[in-house]
Amino acid sequence: MESGSGLDEADDSESGEEDIARKSRLIDKKRERDSQAAADDLQTNIQTNIQDESDEFTLPTKQVSFLLLFLFEFML
């Protein structure tokens, strides 16, 4: 009977190892999905920021121009 219990222990050990390997693969797949989702979110945020940014340049108003002129003259 002892030899039978030894086989059961071997089967349990193999079953436990298979279970650990399966769980490890599931964890790896989840990490990969999470990483891909984070990369997709980052790409979306970058695209949104680029679209929101304005490339237009506006000249300063008269008040700002006057202040800049005053400061420039004061510096000389």
Residue pairs with C-beta under 8 A, 6 or more apart in sequence:
60 68
